[in-house]
């Protein structure tokens, strides 16, 4: 990506000291959100600017890594393969890793948080007290009604645009906080794992996207196999 080429060039030109001096001169604080998406040479650039003399706060969720700011071959290729090693990368550059301040969701109910923790192996708690419902749709009649319900978003693994309904893709819904009841549509592979209570065996990239989708839910969650509505696909 374009940002990655710039990051690489700045590092190669030894321009980081000048950049850090300018940051310290004009700013008191540096805040970066979605830090988990920094990758490739962009992550190396990030490791350099932390040397500047100003206050910094980076916020992110390792398990919501569904997008890379850059892909640069073998550069930081395995950065996101292990959470412990990922934390160690930040500790090595002198940053304090805080795993408690934001460990509870303001969006999801205890029901949804427990479901994510139990089935995806991603620890999540809730600030809320009220329980909500999780419903599995197993027949076409209910599936068709849900698909046509314009008040409930349908989150698909991919190609949501091929369905004529209120929808998004799992990964693309990251950061969105406007959904109340949510329907997560399970593709074939994910539904097979669901039926066997083995969602935790999904590949990390799929797990992360599913985690993003499930955690959009403020109230009730519906889980629906895509095969029930595949005839409606354009």
N, C-alpha and C positions, 0 to 999 in steps of 0.2 A: 504494500500500500504506500501511498504518497508520503504519509507521516513517517513511515519507517525509513524511507530513503533519506528524509531530512534528518532523522535521529542518527542514522549511521554516518551521514556526512558531517554532522556537527561533532560527533565523537572523533572521527578520523582527522578533522581539522583542529582538534584540541581547542575547541571554542567553548568548552563547558565552564572553564573558570570565569570567562567573561560573562557568560549567561548567568552564572550563580551570583556574581557581583551585582549585576543589573537587577536580579530578583530581590536581593537583599536591600538594594538602594531604594527601590520603588514600592516594595510590599512588606508588610509585617507578617502576613499569614498566607499560606498556600493550602488550599483545600482541593482534593481530587476525589470525585465520586466514581463508582464502578471500577475500582482499582483492579479487580480481578480480570478485567479484559485487556490490560496491558500485556503485551507479548512481544516476542522477537526483539528487534533493536530498540523498540519503544521502551521495553522494560529496562534495557541497559541504560537508556537515556534517563529513565526515572531514577535509577540507582546513582546516577551522577548528580542530579539536581538536589538530592537530599543533602548534599554537602554544603548547600548555600545556607547562609546565616539568617534564617527566619523560622517562624513556627510553622509546623506542617501537620495536617490531619488527612489521612487517606482512609476512605470508607469503601467497603465492598463485601461481597458474599462469595467466597470461593466456589460454592456449589451452584452459583448462578453464572458460572463462566460458560456462556454459549456463543461468544463472539470474541475474535482476536483483533486488536488494533492493527496487527501486522503478522504475517507469516513469512519468516526469513530462513527457510531451510532448516538447518540444524541449530540455529541461534535460539537458545532457550526452548528447545523443542519439547523437553520433558518438564517444563515449569509447572504445569497444572496436573501432573499425574499423581501427586501425593501431597495431601494437605499439610502434613508435618514438615516435609521438605520445603513446601511453599512458605510456611511461616519462618523457617530458618533463613530463607533468602532475605527477608526483611530484618531479621535480628542481626544478620551479618553486617548490614549497612547501618546499624545503630538505632533502628526503630523499635519502639515498644509495641508488641502485638497484644491487643485487647480483645479477648473473646467473650466478654461478659456484658459490656455496656449495651450492645445491640443484639443480645441473644434471644430477645423475646419479640414476637410480632405484634404490631398494633392492628394489623389487618385480619389475620386468620384467627379463628376460634380455637379453643383447646382441642376440639374434635379434629380439625384439619391438621393442626400441629402434631398431634399424636399419630395421626395416620401417616404423615410424612416421615416422622421419626421411626415408626414401627416398620414401614414398608420400604422406604428408600434408604434407611440408615443414616439420614441427615438429621442431626439433633436440632429440634426447633420447639420453642415454648411460646406461650401466648400471654399478653397482658390482659386479655379478656377473660371473663368468667363463664359466660353463657355458652352452652353446648349447641351445636348445629347438627345437620343431617348429612349423611353420605348415602346416596342412592345409586344402585347399579341398574342400568336399563338393560333388559334382556329380551325385549320383544319389539317387533317393528312398529306396532301401533303407538306405543309410548315413544319410541325413537323418532317417528315422523312428527309427532306432536311437539316434541322437544326441539327438533330441527327447525320447525316453523315458528317457534316462540321467539319473537323479536326482542324480548326482555332478558333473555338468557344467552350469554355469549357462548359460542361453541369454539373450543380451542383444539385445533388439529395439529398432528405431528408435522404435516406439510400440506401444501396445495389447498389451503382453506378457500382460496378464491374460486376454486372449481365447484364450490357448493353455494347455492343461492340462499345464503342465510347470514345472520349476524355472527361473524367469525374472525378468528385470528389464528396464526400459527403459534405453537407452544413457545418457542424461543423469542418470537417477535413481541410477545406480550410482556416481556420483562420491563419492569419499571412502571407499568400501568396499574392504576389504583382506582379504576372507575367501575369495576364489576361487582355486583352484589351476589347473585347466584351464578354459578359457573358450571358449564358442562365440558368436561375433558373427554375428547374423543380418542379412543384407544386404537392405534393402528394394529395390524395383525400380530406383529411380534410382541408388542406391549400387552395386548389382550391375552396372549398365550401365557406370558409371565404372570399376569394378574390372576388368571384362572388357577395357576399352580402356587399362588402365594410366593412368587419368586421375583417380584419387581426389583429387588435388590441386586439381581443378577444382570440387569440391563447394562449395556456399555455406558461408561461415564458420561459421554456426550448426550446420550439419550436420557439418562437419569437426570442430568442437569436441566434439560429442557422440560422434562416432565415435572420436576420440582418447581420450576418457574410457573408452569401452567397451574398446578395444584395450589400454589401459594397466592394466586390471584383472588382466591375465594374469600369473600367477606362473610357470607352466610352459608347457604347449602351448596353442596357439591354433587354433581351428577357425573357418573362414569358410564360411557356408552361406547360399545364396540363400533368401529367405523363400518364394519361389514353389514350392519343393520340398515345403513342409509346409503350404501355405495351406489345403489340404483339412481340416487338423486344427483350424482356427480355429473357435471357437465361433460 
